[in-house]
Amino acid sequence: MAGEGGYSATTRGIRVTVQPFFLEEQSSPEEGRFVWAYKVEIANEGAETVQLTHRSWSITDAMGRVQKVHGPGVVGEQPVLGPGESFEYTSGAPLPTPSGFMEGAYHMVVQGTGEAFDAAIPAFSLDSPHQQMRLH
């Protein structure tokens, strides 16, 4: 579901939208280094106040190799989102191949009840202009 606003998924009123960008100036294809930035917006469209406590990513390169990333919060923060609030950040991902994809989940805790749930991060593709140079 890549539209104007990027890739989007909603879980229990938490809408996660991702917009990836290829960073030509940080990449060096001849050295097998391809770098993307991705902008994420996490919007609370539900009625509960939630806190993002952890993130889990699965990053797959063009060879099918999967790298798992798990850690506390995002960009050093564990944002609390009340109804109608949103949080945006930009991060990056390097790959050894000219394309790949990422997907994952944000682990949320409902304030007041302590109930936990995972908000899906939609799968999004990392594409670069270098993929047509593939050798067969």
WOJO-V630971 format. One record per run of one state. SS is the DSSP state (A for helix, B for strand, O for the rest). FROM is the first residue (numbers start at 1). LEN is the number of residues. If there is no record, write none. Layout:
<<SS | FROM | LEN> <SS | FROM | LEN>>
//
This chain:
<<O | 1 | 1> <B | 2 | 2> <O | 4 | 2> <B | 6 | 6> <O | 12 | 2> <B | 14 | 9> <O | 23 | 1> <A | 24 | 3> <O | 27 | 1> <B | 28 | 1> <A | 29 | 3> <O | 32 | 1> <B | 33 | 12> <O | 45 | 5> <B | 50 | 12> <O | 62 | 4> <B | 66 | 7> <O | 73 | 1> <B | 74 | 1> <O | 75 | 2> <B | 77 | 1> <O | 78 | 2> <B | 80 | 2> <O | 82 | 4> <B | 86 | 10> <O | 96 | 3> <B | 99 | 12> <O | 111 | 5> <B | 116 | 12> <O | 128 | 3> <A | 131 | 3> <O | 134 | 3>>
//
